[in-house]
Amino acid sequence: MKAPARTRLHWLGLVLLTLVAGTAGGALFHAMGLPAPWLSGAMVFTIVLAVGGVDVHLPEPLRHLALLILGVSMGAALTPQMVARAAAWPVTMAFLALSVAATMAGGIMFLRRVGRWDGPTAFFAAAPGAFSTVIALASDTGADLRRVAFAQAVRLFLLIAALPGLLRAAGLTRETPLNVMADEADPAALSLSDPAGLMDLGLLLALSAAGGYLAERARIPGGLILGALIVSGALHLGEWSHAQLPPSLLLPAFILLGVNVGTRFVGTRISTIVSFFAVSLGAFVVSIVISAAFALMASQITGDDFGKVLTAYAPGALEAMAALGFALGYDPAYMSAHHVFRFAGLSIALPLIARLLFRILPKS
């Protein structure tokens, strides 16, 4: 039995309103120079509508499309160049891995014992960075996506707002930014400039989508994004593909993910959001203190500047933290290598660790 035309039109109107609001929020945050603008702006604008009583809605096929695109993009970070860069800083990379594990453990403990959040929600909320990955994976579990997104967003905004001022006040930044290295050019622009680049990108998308579909059919947690990530990562590590997703594909995916988070706030009261903030702030303090402790140990052993190591260890979004490090005058190769290492590690390890932890942690 088909739905009445008026009902279908009403549903389409809500979907269109939701997408327009998300796009407008992303564009505004981008114009303001805020971190992770397309995802966070879309999320904030959609949340405002949801808390205001609008029945915002995102169709499942659009959400699935966003997950596949992000899985392909994350896998594309697993290049031989990234592995080579990681090998160039073994001590700081090792301490970074320990820092990520300790930060997650401390955050989970705080959110479970102080915030009384359930296991899956605390796990994803405590993940140090990889905002889009965490949101994508959490959306396929029993985690409270509202709390996860709020905790991640609070940490990201506080890092961007507070860390530069603290480092400058302590005299830990350079006077002028370093020049961008020549090998930091955007490979996506090169791959899309000829038919061969377009074919490379098309083949990457097709094979990765097939991997995501098979993983989803096999009922693997986070199957869409994990399957696409594995295929894309294998193609790039083997140097069978050099394609990088252009902004014309990535930005809509970020918007859709932000909108998806915002739709989870339908029916949520402002008092509930206020309660989320207090717990999220406490989790941020725990994460930054642990990160600073490991950064201090690494800098003492290697002789590297503490401010540089701390910025490289900062548990925020990949693009925002790498850009922050460059803006503060630190080596862009060092910054990008450490944040890509953390980002790629989290993207691969999170779904695998989650399966184990969710069997150990009680749900409430």
N, C-alpha and C positions, 0 to 999 in steps of 0.2 A: 504493500500500500504506500503510495507516494505521499510525501508531506505536502500540505497546502502551499500554493505559490507564495502567499503572504509570509508563511513561516520560513520558507526557504530564502525569500528576499531579506527577511529580518536577520536570519543567520548569516547570510552573505554580507549584510551591512555591518554586523558586529565584527566579522573577520576583517573586513576592509578597514573599519575604524581602528581596530587593534594594530593592524600592520602600518597604517598611516601614523598612528601615535608612536609606535616603536621606531619608525624611520625618522620621524621628526625629533624624537629624543636623542637618537644616535647622532643626527646631523648637528643638533645644538651642542651636545657634549663635545663633538669633534671641533666645532667652531670655537669652543671655550678652551680647547687644549687639554681636556681632562683625560685621565688614563683609561685605557680600554673603552673608548667613547661609544662605539657602535653597540657593544654588548651592554655596558652599564647604562647608557642613555636610554636604550630601548627598554631595559628592565625597569628603570625608574619611572618613565612615562607610563608604562603599562600598569605598574603598581599603583600609581596615582589614580588611574581610571578604575582599577579594581577596588581599591579602598573606598573610592567615591561612589561605589554602587553600580558601576558599569559591568555588564556580563561579558568581559573580554574573552576572546576565544581564538585558538590557533589549531587548524586542522592537523591531524597526525601525519599525513604525508609530507607536509612542509617541515615538521619537526624531524622526521626521518631523513629528509634531504639535507638538512643542516648538519645532522650527526655524521652522515657520510662524507660531506665536504670537509668537515673538521678532522675526521679521521685521516683522510687523504693528506691534508695539510700537516698534521702532526707527524705522519710517517715520512713526509718529505724532509723533515729536519734530521732524519737519521742518515746522514751522508758520510762518506769516508773522510771528508774534510772536518766534520764535527768530531769524529772519533780521533783524528790526528791531533786536533786542538786539545781534546781532553787529555791525551797522552803527554802533552807538553807541560801540564801543571799537575803532576800526580799527587803531590801532598795536599794542595788546596782542594783538588777534586775529591780526594778521599775524605777530608774533613767536611766537605760539602755534603757528601753522601751521609755521613754520620749526623750532620746538622739536620738534614731533612728528616731522618728517622727519629731523632730526638725531639724535633719540633712537633712532628705529628703525634708522638707518644705523649708529650706534655700537653698538647692541645686537646687530645682525646680525653686524657685524665681530667683536665679542668672542666671541659664541657659535660662530661659524664657525672662528675662528683659535685661540682658547683652549680652548673646549669641544669643538671638532671635531664640532659638530652639523651635520646636513645642511641644505640650503638652505630647504626648506619649513618645517622645524621651527624653525630660527633666525628665520625671517621672522615667524611667528605668535607665537613666544615673546617677541620683541622689541617687539611692538605695544604702545604705551603706553596701556593701559587697554582699555575695552570688552571685559571678560572674557568675558561670555556670547557676544558677537558673535564674538570670536576663536575660542572653543571650537567654536561652531557651524560656522564656516567651515573650521577646521582639520580637523574630523571628516570632511569631504568631500574631503580631499586625502591625499597620502602622508605627511603630517607625523606625527611621533611624538607622539600626543596626551598621553602621560604626561609628557613633558618640557615640552610647551607649557603644560599645566595647572599643573605644578609651578612653572615659572618665573613664570607670571602670579600664582599664589597667594602665592609668596614675596614678590614685589614689593608686592602689595596689603597683606599683613599687616605688612610692615616699614614701609610708609608710614603706616598707621594707628597702629602702635606707636611709631614713632620721630619722625615729623614734628611732632606737637603738642608733645612735650617739647623738641625742638630750637628750635622757634619761641618757645616760652614762655621758655626759658633765654636766648634772645637778645633778649627783650623786644619781640618783633614781633607780639604779639597784643593785642587790646583787652581792657579790664577786664571788660566785660559784653557778651553777645551782642546783636546788633541784632535788632529786632523783624521778624518775617516780614511781608513786604509783603502788602497785601490781595489783589493780583492773583496771588498764589502759591497760591490755593485750588485744590483738586484738581478738575479738570474732569470726571474720570471719575465722581465721585459725582453731579455734576449731570446728566450724560448718561444715567445709569442710573435716574434718579428718575421717569421717565415712559415711556410706550410709544414716543414718538418717539426717545428716547435708545437704547432697546433695538433699535429698527429700524435706527438709524444704526450701532450696533455690529455688528448682524447682517450688514448690507450690507457694512460694512468687512471683516469676517472672510471673507465669501463671495468678494468680488472679489479680496482679497489672496491667498486660498488658490488661486483660479484662476490668478493671476499666478505664484505659486510653482510650481504644477503645470506650467504651460506652460514656465517657465524650466527646470525639471527635465527635461521631455521634450526640450527643445532642447539638453540636456547642457551647460548653462552651469555653470561651477564655482560651488558654493554656491547652486545654482539655487533651491531651496526658500526659503531665507531671503532671497536677493537679489530674487527675483521678488515675494515678499510685501512686502518693504521698498519696492521701487519703486512698486508700486501704492498702498500705504498712504501713502507720502510724497507722491505726486502728488495723492491725494485731500485730504490735509491742507493742502498748499501752495495748492491751488486753493480751499480752504475749502468743498469739497463734503462733507467729513466733519469732525466735531469730536470724534469718539469716542476715548476713551482706554481701554486694556484695564484692567479691574479686577484687584485682587490675586487674586481667585478663579481667574483664568486665568493670570496671570503667575507666581504662586508655584509651581504644579505644573510649569510649563515650566522654571523654574529648577531645581527638584528633578530633573526628568528629565535635564536637561543635566549636572548634577553627577553623577548616577548613571551617565550614559553615559561620562563621563570615568573614573569609578572602575572601570568594567568593563574598561577597557583595562589595568588593573594586574594582571589575573589572571595568576598565574605569575611576577610580579615579586618579586625578592628585596629585603630591607631594605638590603643593601649597595649595590644599584643606586640606591635612593632617596637614600641618603647622598651618593652621587657627584653626583646631580642638584642637591643643595642647594648645594654649593660653587660650581658654575658659575652657578646661578641668583642666588646672592648677589653674585657679581662682575658679572653683568648688571644687577642692581639698582643697584649703585654707579655704573656707567657711566650709566644712565638718569637718576638723580637729579642727578648732577653736570652733565650736559648741560642738563637742565631748569632747574637753578639758574642756570647761565650765561646762558641766554636770559631768564629772569625778571629777572636783575640788569640786563641791557641794556635790557629794556622799562621797568623801574622807573626807570632813570636818565633815559630819554628822556621818559617821561610824568609823572614825579614821583610816581607811585603808590607806596604802601607795598610794600616788597620782599616782606614776608611774605605779603601779600594776593596778589601776582602769583605767587609761588612756589606757594602753595596752589592757585591757579587753574590752574597748569601741571602740578601733580603728576600723574604718569602712572598713575593708579589708576582704579577703577571709578567710573562716573558718580555713582550714588547715594551711595556711600561718600565720595567726594571733595567733593561738594556739601554733604553733611551735616557733614563735617569742617570745611569753610570756615565754615559757619554757627556751629558749636560754638566755633570760635576767635574769633568776633566780627566776621567780615568780611561785607560787603554780600552778601546772598543772591542778589540779581539779578545781580550781577557774577559770582559763583561759578557759578550755574546756567547763565548764558549761555556762559561760557567752556568749561565741561565738556560742555554739550550740543553746542556747536560742535565740540569735539574728538571727542565720541562719534559725532555724525552724520557728520562727515567721515571718520572711520575706517570706519564701517559701510558707507559708499558706496565709498570708495577702496580698501579692503583687497582685495576680490575682483578688482577691475580691475588693481591693481598686481601682485597675486600672479600673474596670468596672464603678465604681462610678465617678472617677475623669475624665475619658475620656468623660463623658457626660457634665462635668462642664467646663473643659479646652478647649478653641478653638484649632483647629488643627494647626493654624499658627498665 
